[in-house]
Structure formats: structure tokens, C-alpha cells
Amino acid sequence: MKRWPAFLRAEEGVAAVEFALIAPILLIMLIGGTALEEAVVVSHKVTAAAHSIADVTTQYSTVANTDLSVILSASTVVLEPYPTTSAKMVVSEVQVASGGGTGTVVWSQALNTGPRAVGSTVSIPAASASSDSDTTYLILGEVTYNYTPRVANKFVPGITFYQSLFMVPRISTSIPLTTSSG
């Protein structure tokens, strides 16, 4: 009968060796899972911020540039505790002619980026387009956020989240931009 050398029969360090082999994989899964979970949270916050911008704006009968600045600045709070310096927010009123499909920007204001050009064309989703013969006005809230994971940001690339939302004005058919708060 052939006898194995003593070091091949030893079983004392098997658990330590197995742990040493599996630990890097577990660590990568932990870091990746944390970054993924944080990205999902940021994605939801970007959606909530776009909704906040459009929702608050639709509650005005007329709006001034100062009102829009306050709405955009206040909407950054939704993104906290994540850094808000990379958040680009735009609120616009879009005029949609009967038949829908596209709309024209009536006014626009932005935070940390340029506003949409007045008179520029915006694609309107089919669900938001009006089939009536009348002209419809919609408020468009947009948020673009460059997310960089806090954990393992050297290994996990950044992600750019974008969300836009159309809402119908609540008090009137359109919300004119005025020089004083309304």
C-alpha cells in the first residue's frame, strides 16, 4: 500500500485555503451589489426630481423667472444626499398643436445647464399628445444626472441618468411666463 506524504494528508488548513480562494469573489460581489443598489436609488431620485419640477410648475396660473429658479433649486433637495452639482434641470412649457407628435417650446428655464431654445421642437410621446382640435400646453420637467458610485469609483464607471416628464397645467390651459410672481 502506497502512503501519501504527510503534507498531502493534512486537513488542518483546508478551510483557510477555501476562504482565501472565495474571499475576492465575495468582495467583488459585495462592492458590485452596493454600487448597483446605489445606482437604482439615484435613478429613482432622478425620476422623483423630474416629477417634482413638472408637478410644482403645473400648480401655477402664471409663472415668473424667479418662481422657476426657486422650483429648480428646491428640486435639487430630492437628489440629496447625493451631490447635486452635476444635476442638470430644465423646465419648459411646450405648445402641442392638434394631432400631437411634436411640440414647440414656449418658454424654458434651466439650472446647471442651458434652457431649451424658445421655438425649438420637442417630440411628444403618443400618450401625451392631444387628439382634440385645440392646442394643448404641457409642462416638461427634465433632469440629467451624472452618477459616480461612491464605492469603487475607480473600477465601476459612472452612469448618466436622464428623465423627462410631461404634465398638463392644473389651473389654466397654459402657464404664461411673466415678469412678476403669480
Secondary structure, DSSP 8 states (H G I E B T S, - for coil): -----HHHH--TTHHHHHHHHHHHHHHHHHHHHHHHHHHHHHHHHHHHHHHHHHHHHTT-SSEEHHHHHHHHHHHGGGGTTS--TTEEEEEEEEEE-TT-SEEEEEEEEEESS----TT-EEE--TTTS--SSS-EEEEEEEEEEEE--SSSTTTS--EEEEEEEEE--SSSS---EESS--
